[in-house]
Amino acid sequence: MQKLAVLSLAGLGAIAPRAPAQEITVDVGAVAGPNWRADNVTLTYLSPSALRLDVATVQWAGRVAATKLQAHCSTRLAPTELRCERGRFSATIPGWGRLQGTLEGAFGNAESWRARLEVPRHGLLATLQQSAADMNLAVRVHGQKAEDLRKLAAAFGQTVPGEFAGNVDLTLRATLGPATTTATLEIDTGSLSYQEPSGRYAAENLAAHGRARWDSGPQRWTVQAQGRGGQVYAEPLFLDFSALPTTAELVALDSKDHWRIEGLHLRQGTAGTLAATGLISKAGLRLESAELAFDASALAPLFATDVQPFLIGTPLDGLTAQGTARGSVSLRSGSLTALTAELSGVALSAGRLGLAVDGLSGQVRWANTGPAPSSLQWRAGSIGRIPLGPSEVSFRAQGRDLELLAPWRQPLLEGAVHVQRLALSKVGLPQLDADFRAVLEPIDLAALCRALDWPVFGGTLGGQLPGLRVQNEVWSIDGALEAQVFDGTVRLENLRAIEPFGVLPRVAADAHMRRIDLETLTGTFSFGRITGRLDGDVEGLRLLEWKPVAFDARFHSTPGDHSRRRISQRAIDNISAIGGGPTGLLSRGFLSIFKDFSYDRMGISCVLRDGRCRMDGIEPAPPQDGQAGYYLVKGRLLPRIDVIGYTREVSWDTLVQQVEAAIASGGPQTQ
């Protein structure tokens, strides 16, 4: 075919002077190079200095690149080539339709020719040169609509679903040879927008530069990219390049089954850097192995951009971080196998869990095999509204196991939690097992009340925590917590927490109160003055999202207590209101001259089920008007005052509101 083309050109040159007005057409057939092919090629002699070329189809790398190509130009026959000058061409390009532009070039044979094409309408300039076995190509597209480029790519089998808006500058340079191919593509955009149909990917006003080089010899990709402005969403990440300009460099080798990442370097403004190597399987783009090293000089913006999106819907949703961190990560088969991190001045806040820590520093080391020691220190922290003091903890972690290397003491509220032993196994699994022993050094309850914005009362909270058991997300504490409060004791037993860090935390316990000083208790809550001692038991306490949903509660005067027992008018009114009786009766008549009254016993019980409280007192009272009642307060001596309740069932929310209103207003509220 190549010889035929040369002979055809030579023949046209030889006969041109003898037949200047005659059109002569030569059917060349097909002309091909290593990576291209032109079919149904004809050359038509128009005049001694004019020639027309018609090509039915041009293929590039096995795909149709143009059809109905027609070019005509002024020609000049040189000793070794036919030159085309001041030419024009038209062709149909898949995805672009019919194009027209200018043309110049020269043709010696299939292995020696060059052409320059320009299409002003599309900002397109292309030069092609075949030299021996190599084809050199340079294409520049300036200010082209991104949507038109998408259509062009789709025509060549590179489908990008979605819609584009904005213009793109594109430059492609390539050398295609029989054995190797090298190509470099550069893309610039100043305000590109994109919307993918599923909504998982999008871009808005993107200002970016990208450069990709392909070398078929070693099968290597070298990619450089810069995000200078605008925003990109790639589920679940949202990248704001205006706030955090980003640069990336990638070198990857392409094999039959894998992508080998020889080097990935990512820089996000001045906030931090990431370097990585790895191996990715082409089957499902599965990460087989990776080694990463990170250096975060400003955790806050990096955490918000790169970490928080992956925590949505987990207990750590909303976690924030500040400070600096550096370290390394190893991955195998998509799973973490080793982690090291060095933290300095870090502040963490997990609002969903109510946890926070400030001034966190130290080293964390974890590996799937081969445990290594870790040590962390922090300046302050909090659990909910309870402040934590400075502390330090040393531990080692391997796989799903974690163990303290030394006892750990966490100060809080003028006391401390002193963890003597902590060993966890199967962390993250329902079969989590724990070996835990701790002592709760007496905590100042007045400080706890102030932290929780409760009415302030004195006393301490302490106790032994001899063991912790975890099974199927149920946390059970062996032993009891005991508080010295209101000159008496409160003891919590059978304490269990179910999914304490889940969406719907549940707590179960039994509480026992003994010899509570009522004068201190009622004075603290402004309920009205009562003296004497009180015992109480709350069995089967159940909390859902930290609110009571079930219990059997009984409170009564301490048996055998011989202390002075007096109750004020205000306390009588408040207790009467809770029991559904009349209020304000003592403020009328001669009883109003008495500030308080003597009583023999008092008590109340409530069985809470399904939001309703079944109420009772210390014993039945004589019926009145056919209505049975129960003693809440049984009087003693003269003038004797009995408080009798008649309400047997009441909404728990209503009962709570009544008690809160009575305390807040200084007097009873009847509902």
TAFENGI-V266323 format. One record per residue. N is the residue number from 1. RES is the residue in one small letter. SS is DSSP state (hx for helix, st for strand, lp for the rest). Layout:
# TAFENGI-V266323
<<N;RES;SS> <N;RES;SS>>
This chain:
# TAFENGI-V266323
<<1;m;lp> <2;q;hx> <3;k;hx> <4;l;hx> <5;a;hx> <6;v;hx> <7;l;hx> <8;s;hx> <9;l;hx> <10;a;hx> <11;g;hx> <12;l;hx> <13;g;hx> <14;a;hx> <15;i;hx> <16;a;hx> <17;p;hx> <18;r;hx> <19;a;lp> <20;p;lp> <21;a;lp> <22;q;lp> <23;e;lp> <24;i;st> <25;t;st> <26;v;st> <27;d;st> <28;v;st> <29;g;st> <30;a;st> <31;v;st> <32;a;st> <33;g;lp> <34;p;lp> <35;n;lp> <36;w;st> <37;r;st> <38;a;st> <39;d;st> <40;n;st> <41;v;st> <42;t;st> <43;l;st> <44;t;st> <45;y;st> <46;l;st> <47;s;st> <48;p;lp> <49;s;lp> <50;a;st> <51;l;st> <52;r;st> <53;l;st> <54;d;st> <55;v;st> <56;a;st> <57;t;st> <58;v;st> <59;q;st> <60;w;st> <61;a;lp> <62;g;lp> <63;r;st> <64;v;st> <65;a;st> <66;a;st> <67;t;st> <68;k;st> <69;l;st> <70;q;st> <71;a;st> <72;h;st> <73;c;st> <74;s;st> <75;t;st> <76;r;st> <77;l;st> <78;a;lp> <79;p;lp> <80;t;lp> <81;e;lp> <82;l;st> <83;r;st> <84;c;st> <85;e;st> <86;r;st> <87;g;st> <88;r;st> <89;f;st> <90;s;st> <91;a;st> <92;t;st> <93;i;st> <94;p;lp> <95;g;lp> <96;w;lp> <97;g;st> <98;r;st> <99;l;st> <100;q;st> <101;g;st> <102;t;st> <103;l;st> <104;e;st> <105;g;st> <106;a;st> <107;f;st> <108;g;st> <109;n;st> <110;a;lp> <111;e;lp> <112;s;st> <113;w;st> <114;r;st> <115;a;st> <116;r;st> <117;l;st> <118;e;st> <119;v;st> <120;p;hx> <121;r;hx> <122;h;hx> <123;g;lp> <124;l;st> <125;l;st> <126;a;st> <127;t;st> <128;l;st> <129;q;st> <130;q;st> <131;s;st> <132;a;lp> <133;a;lp> <134;d;st> <135;m;st> <136;n;st> <137;l;st> <138;a;st> <139;v;st> <140;r;st> <141;v;st> <142;h;st> <143;g;st> <144;q;st> <145;k;st> <146;a;hx> <147;e;hx> <148;d;hx> <149;l;hx> <150;r;hx> <151;k;hx> <152;l;hx> <153;a;hx> <154;a;hx> <155;a;hx> <156;f;lp> <157;g;lp> <158;q;lp> <159;t;lp> <160;v;lp> <161;p;lp> <162;g;lp> <163;e;st> <164;f;st> <165;a;st> <166;g;lp> <167;n;st> <168;v;st> <169;d;st> <170;l;st> <171;t;st> <172;l;st> <173;r;st> <174;a;st> <175;t;st> <176;l;st> <177;g;lp> <178;p;lp> <179;a;lp> <180;t;lp> <181;t;st> <182;t;st> <183;a;st> <184;t;st> <185;l;st> <186;e;st> <187;i;st> <188;d;st> <189;t;st> <190;g;st> <191;s;st> <192;l;st> <193;s;st> <194;y;st> <195;q;st> <196;e;lp> <197;p;lp> <198;s;lp> <199;g;lp> <200;r;lp> <201;y;st> <202;a;st> <203;a;st> <204;e;st> <205;n;st> <206;l;st> <207;a;st> <208;a;st> <209;h;st> <210;g;st> <211;r;st> <212;a;st> <213;r;st> <214;w;st> <215;d;st> <216;s;lp> <217;g;lp> <218;p;lp> <219;q;lp> <220;r;st> <221;w;st> <222;t;st> <223;v;st> <224;q;st> <225;a;st> <226;q;st> <227;g;st> <228;r;st> <229;g;st> <230;g;st> <231;q;st> <232;v;st> <233;y;st> <234;a;st> <235;e;lp> <236;p;lp> <237;l;st> <238;f;st> <239;l;st> <240;d;st> <241;f;lp> <242;s;lp> <243;a;lp> <244;l;lp> <245;p;lp> <246;t;st> <247;t;st> <248;a;st> <249;e;st> <250;l;st> <251;v;st> <252;a;st> <253;l;st> <254;d;st> <255;s;lp> <256;k;lp> <257;d;lp> <258;h;st> <259;w;st> <260;r;st> <261;i;st> <262;e;st> <263;g;st> <264;l;st> <265;h;st> <266;l;st> <267;r;st> <268;q;st> <269;g;lp> <270;t;lp> <271;a;lp> <272;g;st> <273;t;st> <274;l;st> <275;a;st> <276;a;st> <277;t;st> <278;g;st> <279;l;st> <280;i;st> <281;s;st> <282;k;lp> <283;a;hx> <284;g;hx> <285;l;hx> <286;r;st> <287;l;st> <288;e;st> <289;s;st> <290;a;st> <291;e;st> <292;l;st> <293;a;st> <294;f;st> <295;d;st> <296;a;st> <297;s;lp> <298;a;lp> <299;l;hx> <300;a;hx> <301;p;hx> <302;l;hx> <303;f;hx> <304;a;hx> <305;t;hx> <306;d;hx> <307;v;hx> <308;q;hx> <309;p;hx> <310;f;hx> <311;l;hx> <312;i;lp> <313;g;lp> <314;t;lp> <315;p;lp> <316;l;lp> <317;d;lp> <318;g;lp> <319;l;lp> <320;t;st> <321;a;st> <322;q;st> <323;g;st> <324;t;st> <325;a;st> <326;r;st> <327;g;st> <328;s;st> <329;v;st> <330;s;st> <331;l;st> <332;r;st> <333;s;lp> <334;g;lp> <335;s;st> <336;l;st> <337;t;st> <338;a;st> <339;l;st> <340;t;st> <341;a;st> <342;e;st> <343;l;st> <344;s;st> <345;g;st> <346;v;st> <347;a;st> <348;l;st> <349;s;st> <350;a;st> <351;g;lp> <352;r;lp> <353;l;lp> <354;g;lp> <355;l;st> <356;a;st> <357;v;st> <358;d;st> <359;g;st> <360;l;st> <361;s;st> <362;g;st> <363;q;st> <364;v;st> <365;r;st> <366;w;st> <367;a;st> <368;n;lp> <369;t;lp> <370;g;lp> <371;p;lp> <372;a;st> <373;p;st> <374;s;st> <375;s;st> <376;l;st> <377;q;st> <378;w;st> <379;r;lp> <380;a;st> <381;g;st> <382;s;st> <383;i;st> <384;g;lp> <385;r;lp> <386;i;st> <387;p;st> <388;l;st> <389;g;lp> <390;p;lp> <391;s;st> <392;e;st> <393;v;st> <394;s;st> <395;f;st> <396;r;st> <397;a;st> <398;q;st> <399;g;lp> <400;r;lp> <401;d;st> <402;l;st> <403;e;st> <404;l;st> <405;l;lp> <406;a;lp> <407;p;lp> <408;w;st> <409;r;st> <410;q;st> <411;p;st> <412;l;st> <413;l;lp> <414;e;lp> <415;g;st> <416;a;st> <417;v;st> <418;h;st> <419;v;st> <420;q;st> <421;r;st> <422;l;st> <423;a;st> <424;l;st> <425;s;st> <426;k;lp> <427;v;lp> <428;g;lp> <429;l;lp> <430;p;lp> <431;q;lp> <432;l;lp> <433;d;st> <434;a;st> <435;d;st> <436;f;st> <437;r;st> <438;a;st> <439;v;st> <440;l;st> <441;e;st> <442;p;st> <443;i;st> <444;d;st> <445;l;hx> <446;a;hx> <447;a;hx> <448;l;hx> <449;c;hx> <450;r;hx> <451;a;hx> <452;l;hx> <453;d;lp> <454;w;lp> <455;p;lp> <456;v;lp> <457;f;lp> <458;g;lp> <459;g;st> <460;t;st> <461;l;st> <462;g;st> <463;g;st> <464;q;st> <465;l;st> <466;p;st> <467;g;st> <468;l;st> <469;r;st> <470;v;st> <471;q;st> <472;n;lp> <473;e;lp> <474;v;st> <475;w;st> <476;s;st> <477;i;st> <478;d;st> <479;g;st> <480;a;st> <481;l;st> <482;e;st> <483;a;st> <484;q;st> <485;v;st> <486;f;lp> <487;d;lp> <488;g;st> <489;t;st> <490;v;st> <491;r;st> <492;l;st> <493;e;st> <494;n;st> <495;l;st> <496;r;st> <497;a;st> <498;i;st> <499;e;lp> <500;p;lp> <501;f;lp> <502;g;lp> <503;v;lp> <504;l;lp> <505;p;lp> <506;r;st> <507;v;st> <508;a;st> <509;a;st> <510;d;st> <511;a;st> <512;h;st> <513;m;st> <514;r;st> <515;r;st> <516;i;st> <517;d;st> <518;l;hx> <519;e;hx> <520;t;hx> <521;l;hx> <522;t;hx> <523;g;hx> <524;t;hx> <525;f;hx> <526;s;lp> <527;f;lp> <528;g;lp> <529;r;lp> <530;i;st> <531;t;lp> <532;g;lp> <533;r;st> <534;l;st> <535;d;st> <536;g;st> <537;d;st> <538;v;st> <539;e;st> <540;g;st> <541;l;st> <542;r;st> <543;l;st> <544;l;st> <545;e;lp> <546;w;lp> <547;k;st> <548;p;st> <549;v;st> <550;a;st> <551;f;st> <552;d;st> <553;a;st> <554;r;st> <555;f;st> <556;h;st> <557;s;st> <558;t;lp> <559;p;lp> <560;g;lp> <561;d;lp> <562;h;lp> <563;s;lp> <564;r;lp> <565;r;lp> <566;r;st> <567;i;st> <568;s;st> <569;q;hx> <570;r;hx> <571;a;hx> <572;i;hx> <573;d;hx> <574;n;hx> <575;i;hx> <576;s;hx> <577;a;hx> <578;i;hx> <579;g;lp> <580;g;lp> <581;g;lp> <582;p;lp> <583;t;lp> <584;g;lp> <585;l;hx> <586;l;hx> <587;s;hx> <588;r;lp> <589;g;lp> <590;f;hx> <591;l;hx> <592;s;hx> <593;i;hx> <594;f;lp> <595;k;lp> <596;d;st> <597;f;st> <598;s;st> <599;y;st> <600;d;st> <601;r;st> <602;m;st> <603;g;st> <604;i;st> <605;s;st> <606;c;st> <607;v;st> <608;l;st> <609;r;st> <610;d;lp> <611;g;lp> <612;r;st> <613;c;st> <614;r;st> <615;m;st> <616;d;st> <617;g;lp> <618;i;lp> <619;e;lp> <620;p;st> <621;a;st> <622;p;st> <623;p;st> <624;q;st> <625;d;lp> <626;g;lp> <627;q;st> <628;a;st> <629;g;st> <630;y;st> <631;y;st> <632;l;st> <633;v;st> <634;k;st> <635;g;st> <636;r;lp> <637;l;lp> <638;l;lp> <639;p;lp> <640;r;lp> <641;i;lp> <642;d;lp> <643;v;st> <644;i;st> <645;g;st> <646;y;lp> <647;t;lp> <648;r;lp> <649;e;st> <650;v;st> <651;s;st> <652;w;hx> <653;d;hx> <654;t;hx> <655;l;hx> <656;v;hx> <657;q;hx> <658;q;hx> <659;v;hx> <660;e;hx> <661;a;hx> <662;a;hx> <663;i;hx> <664;a;hx> <665;s;hx> <666;g;lp> <667;g;lp> <668;p;lp> <669;q;lp> <670;t;lp> <671;q;lp>>
